[in-house]
């Protein structure tokens, strides 16, 4: 859950600082700092990748655990 929250926070931070449509909707029509936007985009990408890896490992662990508890068909 913490990984998902970290990803959401990074996404929200990028959106408020760099997304032109979001900024226009909020009434902020100034140009964003593109260096900061690049850093936030990299941070957002890292958080997304970390979340996806965590999610994938959770699913794989669940599948392996399910397979291990199923009875084997040895005759």
N, CA, C, O and CB atoms as a CASP TS submission, in Angstrom:
PFRMAT TS
TARGET T0000
AUTHOR 0000-0000-0000
METHOD Language model
MODEL 1
PARENT N/A
ATOM      1  N   UNK     1       0.820  -1.187   0.000  1.00  0.00           N
ATOM      2  CA  UNK     1       0.000   0.000   0.000  1.00  0.00           C
ATOM      3  C   UNK     1       0.874   1.264   0.000  1.00  0.00           C
ATOM      4  O   UNK     1       0.542   2.273  -0.622  1.00  0.00           O
ATOM      5  CB  UNK     1      -0.939  -0.010   1.209  1.00  0.00           C
ATOM      6  N   UNK     2       1.991   1.174   0.713  1.00  0.00           N
ATOM      7  CA  UNK     2       2.882   2.331   0.778  1.00  0.00           C
ATOM      8  C   UNK     2       3.472   2.649  -0.591  1.00  0.00           C
ATOM      9  O   UNK     2       3.625   3.818  -0.944  1.00  0.00           O
ATOM     10  CB  UNK     2       4.004   2.083   1.788  1.00  0.00           C
ATOM     11  N   UNK     3       3.807   1.607  -1.369  1.00  0.00           N
ATOM     12  CA  UNK     3       4.354   1.811  -2.712  1.00  0.00           C
ATOM     13  C   UNK     3       3.327   2.507  -3.607  1.00  0.00           C
ATOM     14  O   UNK     3       3.666   3.403  -4.380  1.00  0.00           O
ATOM     15  CB  UNK     3       4.780   0.461  -3.334  1.00  0.00           C
ATOM     16  N   UNK     4       2.070   2.080  -3.488  1.00  0.00           N
ATOM     17  CA  UNK     4       1.016   2.691  -4.286  1.00  0.00           C
ATOM     18  C   UNK     4       0.824   4.160  -3.886  1.00  0.00           C
ATOM     19  O   UNK     4       0.634   5.021  -4.745  1.00  0.00           O
ATOM     20  CB  UNK     4      -0.304   1.908  -4.121  1.00  0.00           C
ATOM     21  N   UNK     5       0.873   4.434  -2.596  1.00  0.00           N
ATOM     22  CA  UNK     5       0.726   5.811  -2.129  1.00  0.00           C
ATOM     23  C   UNK     5       1.898   6.672  -2.593  1.00  0.00           C
ATOM     24  O   UNK     5       1.704   7.822  -2.986  1.00  0.00           O
ATOM     25  CB  UNK     5       0.614   5.849  -0.599  1.00  0.00           C
ATOM     26  N   UNK     6       3.113   6.124  -2.549  1.00  0.00           N
ATOM     27  CA  UNK     6       4.283   6.863  -3.027  1.00  0.00           C
ATOM     28  C   UNK     6       4.158   7.190  -4.514  1.00  0.00           C
ATOM     29  O   UNK     6       4.489   8.294  -4.947  1.00  0.00           O
ATOM     30  CB  UNK     6       5.565   6.056  -2.773  1.00  0.00           C
ATOM     31  N   UNK     7       3.678   6.223  -5.283  1.00  0.00           N
ATOM     32  CA  UNK     7       3.476   6.450  -6.713  1.00  0.00           C
ATOM     33  C   UNK     7       2.406   7.520  -6.940  1.00  0.00           C
ATOM     34  O   UNK     7       2.586   8.407  -7.774  1.00  0.00           O
ATOM     35  CB  UNK     7       3.077   5.136  -7.418  1.00  0.00           C
ATOM     36  N   UNK     8       1.307   7.442  -6.210  1.00  0.00           N
ATOM     37  CA  UNK     8       0.246   8.444  -6.343  1.00  0.00           C
ATOM     38  C   UNK     8       0.740   9.838  -5.971  1.00  0.00           C
ATOM     39  O   UNK     8       0.396  10.820  -6.629  1.00  0.00           O
ATOM     40  CB  UNK     8      -0.951   8.068  -5.469  1.00  0.00           C
ATOM     41  N   UNK     9       1.548   9.923  -4.914  1.00  0.00           N
ATOM     42  CA  UNK     9       2.089  11.221  -4.498  1.00  0.00           C
ATOM     43  C   UNK     9       3.010  11.800  -5.565  1.00  0.00           C
ATOM     44  O   UNK     9       2.950  12.995  -5.854  1.00  0.00           O
ATOM     45  CB  UNK     9       2.846  11.086  -3.171  1.00  0.00           C
ATOM     46  N   UNK    10       3.861  10.962  -6.153  1.00  0.00           N
ATOM     47  CA  UNK    10       4.771  11.430  -7.212  1.00  0.00           C
ATOM     48  C   UNK    10       3.981  11.866  -8.436  1.00  0.00           C
ATOM     49  O   UNK    10       4.323  12.861  -9.075  1.00  0.00           O
ATOM     50  CB  UNK    10       5.779  10.322  -7.598  1.00  0.00           C
ATOM     51  N   UNK    11       2.934  11.133  -8.763  1.00  0.00           N
ATOM     52  CA  UNK    11       2.086  11.489  -9.912  1.00  0.00           C
ATOM     53  C   UNK    11       1.383  12.825  -9.664  1.00  0.00           C
ATOM     54  O   UNK    11       1.325  13.673 -10.555  1.00  0.00           O
ATOM     55  CB  UNK    11       1.039  10.375 -10.184  1.00  0.00           C
ATOM     56  N   UNK    12       0.855  13.008  -8.470  1.00  0.00           N
ATOM     57  CA  UNK    12       0.154  14.243  -8.121  1.00  0.00           C
ATOM     58  C   UNK    12       1.120  15.438  -8.133  1.00  0.00           C
ATOM     59  O   UNK    12       0.772  16.521  -8.601  1.00  0.00           O
ATOM     60  CB  UNK    12      -0.516  14.108  -6.734  1.00  0.00           C
ATOM     61  N   UNK    13       2.323  15.228  -7.618  1.00  0.00           N
ATOM     62  CA  UNK    13       3.317  16.299  -7.595  1.00  0.00           C
ATOM     63  C   UNK    13       3.685  16.727  -9.020  1.00  0.00           C
ATOM     64  O   UNK    13       3.795  17.918  -9.310  1.00  0.00           O
ATOM     65  CB  UNK    13       4.578  15.845  -6.831  1.00  0.00           C
ATOM     66  N   UNK    14       3.872  15.745  -9.902  1.00  0.00           N
ATOM     67  CA  UNK    14       4.170  16.059 -11.298  1.00  0.00           C
ATOM     68  C   UNK    14       3.003  16.796 -11.946  1.00  0.00           C
ATOM     69  O   UNK    14       3.198  17.771 -12.673  1.00  0.00           O
ATOM     70  CB  UNK    14       4.487  14.777 -12.082  1.00  0.00           C
ATOM     71  N   UNK    15       1.811  16.329 -11.680  1.00  0.00           N
ATOM     72  CA  UNK    15       0.622  16.931 -12.281  1.00  0.00           C
ATOM     73  C   UNK    15       0.460  18.388 -11.859  1.00  0.00           C
ATOM     74  O   UNK    15       0.189  19.245 -12.700  1.00  0.00           O
ATOM     75  CB  UNK    15      -0.624  16.136 -11.899  1.00  0.00           C
ATOM     76  N   UNK    16       0.619  18.677 -10.588  1.00  0.00           N
ATOM     77  CA  UNK    16       0.433  20.049 -10.124  1.00  0.00           C
ATOM     78  C   UNK    16       1.547  20.976 -10.590  1.00  0.00           C
ATOM     79  O   UNK    16       1.315  22.171 -10.774  1.00  0.00           O
ATOM     80  CB  UNK    16       0.350  20.076  -8.617  1.00  0.00           C
ATOM     81  N   UNK    17       2.749  20.449 -10.785  1.00  0.00           N
ATOM     82  CA  UNK    17       3.874  21.300 -11.174  1.00  0.00           C
ATOM     83  C   UNK    17       4.052  21.423 -12.678  1.00  0.00           C
ATOM     84  O   UNK    17       4.542  22.446 -13.157  1.00  0.00           O
ATOM     85  CB  UNK    17       5.136  20.771 -10.575  1.00  0.00           C
ATOM     86  N   UNK    18       3.656  20.385 -13.445  1.00  0.00           N
ATOM     87  CA  UNK    18       4.063  20.349 -14.847  1.00  0.00           C
ATOM     88  C   UNK    18       2.946  20.143 -15.862  1.00  0.00           C
ATOM     89  O   UNK    18       3.106  20.533 -17.019  1.00  0.00           O
ATOM     90  CB  UNK    18       5.045  19.286 -15.022  1.00  0.00           C
ATOM     91  N   UNK    19       1.844  19.557 -15.481  1.00  0.00           N
ATOM     92  CA  UNK    19       0.780  19.265 -16.439  1.00  0.00           C
ATOM     93  C   UNK    19       0.071  20.561 -16.818  1.00  0.00           C
ATOM     94  O   UNK    19      -0.592  21.182 -15.988  1.00  0.00           O
ATOM     95  CB  UNK    19      -0.229  18.236 -15.854  1.00  0.00           C
ATOM     96  N   UNK    20       0.217  20.963 -18.080  1.00  0.00           N
ATOM     97  CA  UNK    20      -0.321  22.247 -18.523  1.00  0.00           C
ATOM     98  C   UNK    20      -1.841  22.298 -18.429  1.00  0.00           C
ATOM     99  O   UNK    20      -2.397  23.329 -18.051  1.00  0.00           O
ATOM    100  CB  UNK    20       0.110  22.526 -19.946  1.00  0.00           C
ATOM    101  N   UNK    21      -2.516  21.215 -18.762  1.00  0.00           N
ATOM    102  CA  UNK    21      -3.980  21.196 -18.682  1.00  0.00           C
ATOM    103  C   UNK    21      -4.459  21.328 -17.238  1.00  0.00           C
ATOM    104  O   UNK    21      -5.379  22.093 -16.948  1.00  0.00           O
ATOM    105  CB  UNK    21      -4.531  19.903 -19.298  1.00  0.00           C
ATOM    106  N   UNK    22      -3.836  20.589 -16.349  1.00  0.00           N
ATOM    107  CA  UNK    22      -4.213  20.662 -14.935  1.00  0.00           C
ATOM    108  C   UNK    22      -3.951  22.058 -14.383  1.00  0.00           C
ATOM    109  O   UNK    22      -4.776  22.620 -13.664  1.00  0.00           O
ATOM    110  CB  UNK    22      -3.442  19.611 -14.114  1.00  0.00           C
ATOM    111  N   UNK    23      -2.800  22.602 -14.726  1.00  0.00           N
ATOM    112  CA  UNK    23      -2.458  23.946 -14.251  1.00  0.00           C
ATOM    113  C   UNK    23      -3.451  24.978 -14.773  1.00  0.00           C
ATOM    114  O   UNK    23      -3.827  25.893 -14.041  1.00  0.00           O
ATOM    115  CB  UNK    23      -1.032  24.321 -14.682  1.00  0.00           C
ATOM    116  N   UNK    24      -3.880  24.848 -16.024  1.00  0.00           N
ATOM    117  CA  UNK    24      -4.848  25.781 -16.591  1.00  0.00           C
ATOM    118  C   UNK    24      -6.201  25.647 -15.890  1.00  0.00           C
ATOM    119  O   UNK    24      -6.870  26.648 -15.630  1.00  0.00           O
ATOM    120  CB  UNK    24      -5.005  25.540 -18.102  1.00  0.00           C
ATOM    121  N   UNK    25      -6.596  24.430 -15.588  1.00  0.00           N
ATOM    122  CA  UNK    25      -7.855  24.227 -14.872  1.00  0.00           C
ATOM    123  C   UNK    25      -7.820  24.833 -13.474  1.00  0.00           C
ATOM    124  O   UNK    25      -8.843  25.298 -12.970  1.00  0.00           O
ATOM    125  CB  UNK    25      -8.172  22.744 -14.780  1.00  0.00           C
ATOM    126  N   UNK    26      -6.657  24.829 -12.855  1.00  0.00           N
ATOM    127  CA  UNK    26      -6.504  25.393 -11.519  1.00  0.00           C
ATOM    128  C   UNK    26      -6.274  26.914 -11.555  1.00  0.00           C
ATOM    129  O   UNK    26      -6.185  27.557 -10.509  1.00  0.00           O
ATOM    130  CB  UNK    26      -5.345  24.708 -10.800  1.00  0.00           C
ATOM    131  N   UNK    27      -6.181  27.471 -12.749  1.00  0.00           N
ATOM    132  CA  UNK    27      -6.003  28.913 -12.885  1.00  0.00           C
ATOM    133  C   UNK    27      -4.561  29.361 -12.924  1.00  0.00           C
ATOM    134  O   UNK    27      -4.296  30.563 -12.896  1.00  0.00           O
ATOM    135  CB  UNK    27      -6.684  29.600 -11.775  1.00  0.00           C
ATOM    136  N   UNK    28      -3.637  28.455 -12.986  1.00  0.00           N
ATOM    137  CA  UNK    28      -2.215  28.783 -13.045  1.00  0.00           C
ATOM    138  C   UNK    28      -1.777  28.697 -14.505  1.00  0.00           C
ATOM    139  O   UNK    28      -1.620  27.606 -15.052  1.00  0.00           O
ATOM    140  CB  UNK    28      -1.361  27.821 -12.135  1.00  0.00           C
ATOM    141  N   UNK    29      -1.582  29.858 -15.128  1.00  0.00           N
ATOM    142  CA  UNK    29      -1.233  29.867 -16.552  1.00  0.00           C
ATOM    143  C   UNK    29       0.236  30.184 -16.786  1.00  0.00           C
ATOM    144  O   UNK    29       0.645  30.422 -17.922  1.00  0.00           O
ATOM    145  CB  UNK    29      -2.091  30.873 -17.290  1.00  0.00           C
ATOM    146  N   UNK    30       1.033  30.189 -15.721  1.00  0.00           N
ATOM    147  CA  UNK    30       2.460  30.440 -15.881  1.00  0.00           C
ATOM    148  C   UNK    30       3.137  29.207 -16.462  1.00  0.00           C
ATOM    149  O   UNK    30       2.616  28.095 -16.382  1.00  0.00           O
ATOM    150  CB  UNK    30       3.104  30.830 -14.534  1.00  0.00           C
ATOM    151  N   UNK    31       4.308  29.427 -17.046  1.00  0.00           N
ATOM    152  CA  UNK    31       5.064  28.317 -17.619  1.00  0.00           C
ATOM    153  C   UNK    31       5.775  27.547 -16.503  1.00  0.00           C
ATOM    154  O   UNK    31       6.353  28.153 -15.600  1.00  0.00           O
ATOM    155  CB  UNK    31       6.088  28.831 -18.670  1.00  0.00           C
ATOM    156  N   UNK    32       5.732  26.227 -16.566  1.00  0.00           N
ATOM    157  CA  UNK    32       6.425  25.433 -15.534  1.00  0.00           C
ATOM    158  C   UNK    32       7.937  25.459 -15.734  1.00  0.00           C
ATOM    159  O   UNK    32       8.429  25.764 -16.820  1.00  0.00           O
ATOM    160  CB  UNK    32       5.923  23.978 -15.550  1.00  0.00           C
ATOM    161  N   UNK    33       8.651  25.138 -14.684  1.00  0.00           N
ATOM    162  CA  UNK    33      10.100  24.995 -14.721  1.00  0.00           C
ATOM    163  C   UNK    33      10.405  23.628 -15.327  1.00  0.00           C
ATOM    164  O   UNK    33      10.172  22.597 -14.696  1.00  0.00           O
ATOM    165  CB  UNK    33      10.737  25.147 -13.286  1.00  0.00           C
ATOM    166  N   UNK    34      10.930  23.626 -16.560  1.00  0.00           N
ATOM    167  CA  UNK    34      11.103  22.368 -17.287  1.00  0.00           C
ATOM    168  C   UNK    34      12.194  21.491 -16.689  1.00  0.00           C
ATOM    169  O   UNK    34      12.122  20.269 -16.815  1.00  0.00           O
ATOM    170  CB  UNK    34      11.420  22.650 -18.735  1.00  0.00           C
ATOM    171  N   UNK    35      13.194  22.065 -16.048  1.00  0.00           N
ATOM    172  CA  UNK    35      14.210  21.250 -15.369  1.00  0.00           C
ATOM    173  C   UNK    35      13.585  20.487 -14.208  1.00  0.00           C
ATOM    174  O   UNK    35      13.837  19.296 -14.026  1.00  0.00           O
ATOM    175  CB  UNK    35      15.375  22.135 -14.864  1.00  0.00           C
ATOM    176  N   UNK    36      12.768  21.184 -13.426  1.00  0.00           N
ATOM    177  CA  UNK    36      12.061  20.542 -12.329  1.00  0.00           C
ATOM    178  C   UNK    36      11.116  19.470 -12.864  1.00  0.00           C
ATOM    179  O   UNK    36      10.989  18.398 -12.272  1.00  0.00           O
ATOM    180  CB  UNK    36      11.286  21.583 -11.504  1.00  0.00           C
ATOM    181  N   UNK    37      10.453  19.760 -13.983  1.00  0.00           N
ATOM    182  CA  UNK    37       9.534  18.791 -14.583  1.00  0.00           C
ATOM    183  C   UNK    37      10.271  17.530 -15.023  1.00  0.00           C
ATOM    184  O   UNK    37       9.753  16.425 -14.858  1.00  0.00           O
ATOM    185  CB  UNK    37       8.806  19.417 -15.778  1.00  0.00           C
ATOM    186  N   UNK    38      11.462  17.677 -15.575  1.00  0.00           N
ATOM    187  CA  UNK    38      12.246  16.503 -15.966  1.00  0.00           C
ATOM    188  C   UNK    38      12.611  15.650 -14.757  1.00  0.00           C
ATOM    189  O   UNK    38      12.532  14.422 -14.805  1.00  0.00           O
ATOM    190  CB  UNK    38      13.515  16.934 -16.702  1.00  0.00           C
ATOM    191  N   UNK    39      13.015  16.314 -13.668  1.00  0.00           N
ATOM    192  CA  UNK    39      13.351  15.588 -12.445  1.00  0.00           C
ATOM    193  C   UNK    39      12.122  14.887 -11.873  1.00  0.00           C
ATOM    194  O   UNK    39      12.196  13.733 -11.451  1.00  0.00           O
ATOM    195  CB  UNK    39      13.950  16.542 -11.402  1.00  0.00           C
ATOM    196  N   UNK    40      10.992  15.593 -11.861  1.00  0.00           N
ATOM    197  CA  UNK    40       9.761  14.995 -11.345  1.00  0.00           C
ATOM    198  C   UNK    40       9.295  13.835 -12.217  1.00  0.00           C
ATOM    199  O   UNK    40       8.760  12.848 -11.711  1.00  0.00           O
ATOM    200  CB  UNK    40       8.662  16.048 -11.250  1.00  0.00           C
ATOM    201  N   UNK    41       9.497  13.953 -13.526  1.00  0.00           N
ATOM    202  CA  UNK    41       9.109  12.879 -14.436  1.00  0.00           C
ATOM    203  C   UNK    41       9.966  11.640 -14.200  1.00  0.00           C
ATOM    204  O   UNK    41       9.453  10.521 -14.208  1.00  0.00           O
ATOM    205  CB  UNK    41       9.231  13.340 -15.898  1.00  0.00           C
ATOM    206  N   UNK    42      11.257  11.829 -13.993  1.00  0.00           N
ATOM    207  CA  UNK    42      12.135  10.691 -13.690  1.00  0.00           C
ATOM    208  C   UNK    42      11.754  10.050 -12.362  1.00  0.00           C
ATOM    209  O   UNK    42      11.719   8.826 -12.241  1.00  0.00           O
ATOM    210  CB  UNK    42      13.608  11.138 -13.655  1.00  0.00           C
ATOM    211  N   UNK    43      11.470  10.883 -11.372  1.00  0.00           N
ATOM    212  CA  UNK    43      11.055  10.391 -10.057  1.00  0.00           C
ATOM    213  C   UNK    43       9.739   9.618 -10.177  1.00  0.00           C
ATOM    214  O   UNK    43       9.576   8.557  -9.575  1.00  0.00           O
ATOM    215  CB  UNK    43      10.905  11.567  -9.055  1.00  0.00           C
ATOM    216  N   UNK    44       8.819  10.153 -10.948  1.00  0.00           N
ATOM    217  CA  UNK    44       7.524   9.511 -11.165  1.00  0.00           C
ATOM    218  C   UNK    44       7.711   8.164 -11.866  1.00  0.00           C
ATOM    219  O   UNK    44       7.051   7.185 -11.518  1.00  0.00           O
ATOM    220  CB  UNK    44       6.594  10.429 -11.996  1.00  0.00           C
ATOM    221  N   UNK    45       8.601   8.112 -12.842  1.00  0.00           N
ATOM    222  CA  UNK    45       8.859   6.864 -13.565  1.00  0.00           C
ATOM    223  C   UNK    45       9.468   5.805 -12.650  1.00  0.00           C
ATOM    224  O   UNK    45       9.100   4.632 -12.719  1.00  0.00           O
ATOM    225  CB  UNK    45       9.787   7.122 -14.755  1.00  0.00           C
ATOM    226  N   UNK    46      10.404   6.223 -11.792  1.00  0.00           N
ATOM    227  CA  UNK    46      11.010   5.283 -10.847  1.00  0.00           C
ATOM    228  C   UNK    46       9.976   4.720  -9.876  1.00  0.00           C
ATOM    229  O   UNK    46       9.965   3.523  -9.590  1.00  0.00           O
ATOM    230  CB  UNK    46      12.135   5.965 -10.070  1.00  0.00           C
ATOM    231  N   UNK    47       9.110   5.597  -9.376  1.00  0.00           N
ATOM    232  CA  UNK    47       8.073   5.159  -8.444  1.00  0.00           C
ATOM    233  C   UNK    47       7.093   4.217  -9.125  1.00  0.00           C
ATOM    234  O   UNK    47       6.645   3.245  -8.516  1.00  0.00           O
ATOM    235  CB  UNK    47       7.328   6.365  -7.866  1.00  0.00           C
ATOM    236  N   UNK    48       6.753   4.492 -10.386  1.00  0.00           N
ATOM    237  CA  UNK    48       5.844   3.615 -11.126  1.00  0.00           C
ATOM    238  C   UNK    48       6.481   2.243 -11.353  1.00  0.00           C
ATOM    239  O   UNK    48       5.823   1.216 -11.186  1.00  0.00           O
ATOM    240  CB  UNK    48       5.459   4.253 -12.477  1.00  0.00           C
ATOM    241  N   UNK    49       7.741   2.228 -11.727  1.00  0.00           N
ATOM    242  CA  UNK    49       8.430   0.953 -11.955  1.00  0.00           C
ATOM    243  C   UNK    49       8.525   0.157 -10.661  1.00  0.00           C
ATOM    244  O   UNK    49       8.294  -1.053 -10.661  1.00  0.00           O
ATOM    245  CB  UNK    49       9.837   1.192 -12.534  1.00  0.00           C
ATOM    246  N   UNK    50       8.858   0.811  -9.574  1.00  0.00           N
ATOM    247  CA  UNK    50       8.954   0.136  -8.281  1.00  0.00           C
ATOM    248  C   UNK    50       7.603  -0.435  -7.866  1.00  0.00           C
ATOM    249  O   UNK    50       7.532  -1.550  -7.348  1.00  0.00           O
ATOM    250  CB  UNK    50       9.472   1.102  -7.209  1.00  0.00           C
ATOM    251  N   UNK    51       6.536   0.322  -8.089  1.00  0.00           N
ATOM    252  CA  UNK    51       5.197  -0.161  -7.769  1.00  0.00           C
ATOM    253  C   UNK    51       4.836  -1.374  -8.625  1.00  0.00           C
ATOM    254  O   UNK    51       4.288  -2.351  -8.114  1.00  0.00           O
ATOM    255  CB  UNK    51       4.164   0.955  -7.969  1.00  0.00           C
ATOM    256  N   UNK    52       5.137  -1.318  -9.919  1.00  0.00           N
ATOM    257  CA  UNK    52       4.817  -2.436 -10.810  1.00  0.00           C
ATOM    258  C   UNK    52       5.608  -3.693 -10.440  1.00  0.00           C
ATOM    259  O   UNK    52       5.072  -4.799 -10.491  1.00  0.00           O
ATOM    260  CB  UNK    52       5.101  -2.050 -12.265  1.00  0.00           C
ATOM    261  N   UNK    53       6.870  -3.527 -10.072  1.00  0.00           N
ATOM    262  CA  UNK    53       7.685  -4.673  -9.650  1.00  0.00           C
ATOM    263  C   UNK    53       7.119  -5.279  -8.367  1.00  0.00           C
ATOM    264  O   UNK    53       7.035  -6.500  -8.236  1.00  0.00           O
ATOM    265  CB  UNK    53       9.162  -4.247  -9.437  1.00  0.00           C
ATOM    266  N   UNK    54       6.735  -4.432  -7.435  1.00  0.00           N
ATOM    267  CA  UNK    54       6.154  -4.911  -6.183  1.00  0.00           C
ATOM    268  C   UNK    54       4.844  -5.636  -6.441  1.00  0.00           C
ATOM    269  O   UNK    54       4.598  -6.699  -5.871  1.00  0.00           O
ATOM    270  CB  UNK    54       5.930  -3.748  -5.212  1.00  0.00           C
ATOM    271  N   UNK    55       4.002  -5.070  -7.296  1.00  0.00           N
ATOM    272  CA  UNK    55       2.731  -5.699  -7.626  1.00  0.00           C
ATOM    273  C   UNK    55       2.931  -7.045  -8.323  1.00  0.00           C
ATOM    274  O   UNK    55       2.251  -8.022  -8.010  1.00  0.00           O
ATOM    275  CB  UNK    55       1.903  -4.773  -8.508  1.00  0.00           C
ATOM    276  N   UNK    56       3.869  -7.088  -9.267  1.00  0.00           N
ATOM    277  CA  UNK    56       4.146  -8.333  -9.979  1.00  0.00           C
ATOM    278  C   UNK    56       4.673  -9.404  -9.021  1.00  0.00           C
ATOM    279  O   UNK    56       4.267 -10.563  -9.104  1.00  0.00           O
ATOM    280  CB  UNK    56       5.158  -8.088 -11.111  1.00  0.00           C
ATOM    281  N   UNK    57       5.563  -9.027  -8.124  1.00  0.00           N
ATOM    282  CA  UNK    57       6.089 -10.015  -7.173  1.00  0.00           C
ATOM    283  C   UNK    57       4.992 -10.512  -6.238  1.00  0.00           C
ATOM    284  O   UNK    57       4.989 -11.684  -5.861  1.00  0.00           O
ATOM    285  CB  UNK    57       7.243  -9.413  -6.355  1.00  0.00           C
ATOM    286  N   UNK    58       4.070  -9.649  -5.863  1.00  0.00           N
ATOM    287  CA  UNK    58       2.951 -10.057  -5.026  1.00  0.00           C
ATOM    288  C   UNK    58       2.077 -11.082  -5.755  1.00  0.00           C
ATOM    289  O   UNK    58       1.688 -12.097  -5.177  1.00  0.00           O
ATOM    290  CB  UNK    58       2.115  -8.833  -4.617  1.00  0.00           C
ATOM    291  N   UNK    59       1.772 -10.808  -7.026  1.00  0.00           N
ATOM    292  CA  UNK    59       0.936 -11.731  -7.808  1.00  0.00           C
ATOM    293  C   UNK    59       1.651 -13.061  -8.025  1.00  0.00           C
ATOM    294  O   UNK    59       1.045 -14.122  -7.872  1.00  0.00           O
ATOM    295  CB  UNK    59       0.565 -11.104  -9.167  1.00  0.00           C
ATOM    296  N   UNK    60       2.932 -13.012  -8.379  1.00  0.00           N
ATOM    297  CA  UNK    60       3.693 -14.248  -8.606  1.00  0.00           C
ATOM    298  C   UNK    60       3.791 -15.067  -7.330  1.00  0.00           C
ATOM    299  O   UNK    60       3.652 -16.290  -7.370  1.00  0.00           O
ATOM    300  CB  UNK    60       5.101 -13.929  -9.132  1.00  0.00           C
ATOM    301  N   UNK    61       4.026 -14.418  -6.208  1.00  0.00           N
ATOM    302  CA  UNK    61       4.096 -15.119  -4.928  1.00  0.00           C
ATOM    303  C   UNK    61       2.755 -15.781  -4.608  1.00  0.00           C
ATOM    304  O   UNK    61       2.716 -16.910  -4.119  1.00  0.00           O
ATOM    305  CB  UNK    61       4.498 -14.145  -3.800  1.00  0.00           C
ATOM    306  N   UNK    62       1.676 -15.084  -4.882  1.00  0.00           N
ATOM    307  CA  UNK    62       0.352 -15.658  -4.656  1.00  0.00           C
ATOM    308  C   UNK    62       0.100 -16.870  -5.532  1.00  0.00           C
ATOM    309  O   UNK    62      -0.443 -17.874  -5.071  1.00  0.00           O
ATOM    310  CB  UNK    62      -0.717 -14.621  -4.905  1.00  0.00           C
ATOM    311  N   UNK    63       0.492 -16.778  -6.789  1.00  0.00           N
ATOM    312  CA  UNK    63       0.309 -17.920  -7.697  1.00  0.00           C
ATOM    313  C   UNK    63       1.161 -19.109  -7.286  1.00  0.00           C
ATOM    314  O   UNK    63       0.688 -20.246  -7.308  1.00  0.00           O
ATOM    315  CB  UNK    63       0.648 -17.519  -9.129  1.00  0.00           C
ATOM    316  N   UNK    64       2.395 -18.865  -6.915  1.00  0.00           N
ATOM    317  CA  UNK    64       3.274 -19.946  -6.472  1.00  0.00           C
ATOM    318  C   UNK    64       2.717 -20.586  -5.203  1.00  0.00           C
ATOM    319  O   UNK    64       2.726 -21.810  -5.073  1.00  0.00           O
ATOM    320  CB  UNK    64       4.710 -19.421  -6.228  1.00  0.00           C
ATOM    321  N   UNK    65       2.243 -19.787  -4.287  1.00  0.00           N
ATOM    322  CA  UNK    65       1.654 -20.332  -3.067  1.00  0.00           C
ATOM    323  C   UNK    65       0.418 -21.167  -3.357  1.00  0.00           C
ATOM    324  O   UNK    65       0.218 -22.214  -2.741  1.00  0.00           O
ATOM    325  CB  UNK    65       1.302 -19.211  -2.112  1.00  0.00           C
ATOM    326  N   UNK    66      -0.405 -20.718  -4.283  1.00  0.00           N
ATOM    327  CA  UNK    66      -1.592 -21.485  -4.658  1.00  0.00           C
ATOM    328  C   UNK    66      -1.213 -22.812  -5.286  1.00  0.00           C
ATOM    329  O   UNK    66      -1.813 -23.840  -4.973  1.00  0.00           O
ATOM    330  CB  UNK    66      -2.462 -20.685  -5.618  1.00  0.00           C
ATOM    331  N   UNK    67      -0.229 -22.803  -6.165  1.00  0.00           N
ATOM    332  CA  UNK    67       0.222 -24.042  -6.803  1.00  0.00           C
ATOM    333  C   UNK    67       0.788 -25.000  -5.771  1.00  0.00           C
ATOM    334  O   UNK    67       0.585 -26.210  -5.868  1.00  0.00           O
ATOM    335  CB  UNK    67       1.273 -23.746  -7.881  1.00  0.00           C
ATOM    336  N   UNK    68       1.489 -24.475  -4.795  1.00  0.00           N
ATOM    337  CA  UNK    68       2.115 -25.348  -3.797  1.00  0.00           C
ATOM    338  C   UNK    68       1.085 -26.018  -2.886  1.00  0.00           C
ATOM    339  O   UNK    68       1.328 -27.127  -2.410  1.00  0.00           O
ATOM    340  CB  UNK    68       3.100 -24.551  -2.954  1.00  0.00           C
ATOM    341  N   UNK    69      -0.051 -25.378  -2.634  1.00  0.00           N
ATOM    342  CA  UNK    69      -1.024 -25.994  -1.736  1.00  0.00           C
ATOM    343  C   UNK    69      -1.994 -26.904  -2.471  1.00  0.00           C
ATOM    344  O   UNK    69      -2.723 -27.667  -1.837  1.00  0.00           O
ATOM    345  CB  UNK    69      -1.793 -24.927  -0.996  1.00  0.00           C
ATOM    346  N   UNK    70      -2.017 -26.838  -3.796  1.00  0.00           N
ATOM    347  CA  UNK    70      -2.878 -27.744  -4.553  1.00  0.00           C
ATOM    348  C   UNK    70      -2.324 -29.166  -4.473  1.00  0.00           C
ATOM    349  O   UNK    70      -1.111 -29.370  -4.493  1.00  0.00           O
ATOM    350  CB  UNK    70      -2.996 -27.285  -6.032  1.00  0.00           C
ATOM    351  N   UNK    71      -3.219 -30.140  -4.383  1.00  0.00           N
ATOM    352  CA  UNK    71      -2.733 -31.519  -4.309  1.00  0.00           C
ATOM    353  C   UNK    71      -2.119 -31.948  -5.638  1.00  0.00           C
ATOM    354  O   UNK    71      -2.622 -31.613  -6.710  1.00  0.00           O
ATOM    355  CB  UNK    71      -3.876 -32.474  -3.921  1.00  0.00           C
ATOM    356  N   UNK    72      -1.042 -32.682  -5.547  1.00  0.00           N
ATOM    357  CA  UNK    72      -0.418 -33.198  -6.762  1.00  0.00           C
ATOM    358  C   UNK    72      -1.124 -34.478  -7.173  1.00  0.00           C
ATOM    359  O   UNK    72      -1.633 -35.215  -6.328  1.00  0.00           O
ATOM    360  CB  UNK    72       1.101 -33.450  -6.551  1.00  0.00           C
ATOM    361  N   UNK    73      -1.153 -34.733  -8.442  1.00  0.00           N
ATOM    362  CA  UNK    73      -1.853 -35.892  -8.976  1.00  0.00           C
ATOM    363  C   UNK    73      -0.848 -36.987  -9.289  1.00  0.00           C
ATOM    364  O   UNK    73      -0.564 -37.268 -10.453  1.00  0.00           O
ATOM    365  CB  UNK    73      -2.664 -35.518 -10.236  1.00  0.00           C
ATOM    366  N   UNK    74      -0.317 -37.597  -8.251  1.00  0.00           N
ATOM    367  CA  UNK    74       0.678 -38.665  -8.421  1.00  0.00           C
ATOM    368  C   UNK    74       0.007 -40.016  -8.211  1.00  0.00           C
ATOM    369  O   UNK    74      -0.487 -40.309  -7.122  1.00  0.00           O
ATOM    370  CB  UNK    74       1.870 -38.486  -7.430  1.00  0.00           C
ATOM    371  N   UNK    75      -0.009 -40.816  -9.228  1.00  0.00           N
ATOM    372  CA  UNK    75      -0.639 -42.140  -9.135  1.00  0.00           C
ATOM    373  C   UNK    75       0.387 -43.225  -9.005  1.00  0.00           C
ATOM    374  O   UNK    75       0.034 -44.401  -8.915  1.00  0.00           O
ATOM    375  CB  UNK    75      -1.509 -42.410 -10.343  1.00  0.00           C
TER
END
